[in-house]
Amino acid sequence: MFYHLTHSTVEQTAFTLLSRALATGWRVMLRGDPGTLDRLDEALWTSQDDSFLPHGREGGPHDADQPVLLGQGPIGNGANCLMVAGSADFTPEEAAPLDRLWVLFDGIDNIALARARDQWRAVVQAGVTAQYWSEESGRWEKKAERSGAE
């Protein structure tokens, strides 16, 4: 699922999606660049409503136990979901067996837009179904869906 952020921040969107993922019983690897991971780490400790989402930073002794693992490397917590933000990347082969892939990108950043378009094409060409969500209208709406079989 590709999330084109125009009103919400990466931190707000990640918190919402991760809350839902954990409520479903999913484990998530959240991949990002160091600055993005720092901001997300802080946001997951104290959200707008002072909730806490259990998570850890990659490289600790308990990586495999984390329901949400923030890092830059391969999935290290047995996650069945991957979230990428900032300049983080993934491969379509990595995404194919996952229950969910979330790509969060800044709709105002032309470089981020170009990267997301390339990622979209690669995922669909690899046979993975992709959805494009936009909040341009002020609320999230699914704008496109492409099956990898198309």
Secondary structure, DSSP 8 states (H G I E B T S, - for coil): -EEEESSS-HHHHHHHHHHHHHHHT--EEEE--HHHHHHHHHHHHS-TTS-----EETTSTTGGG-SEEEESSS--S--SEEEE-TT----HHHHTT-SEEEEEEETT-HHHHHHHHHHHHHHHHTT--EEEEE-TTSS-EEEEEE-TT-
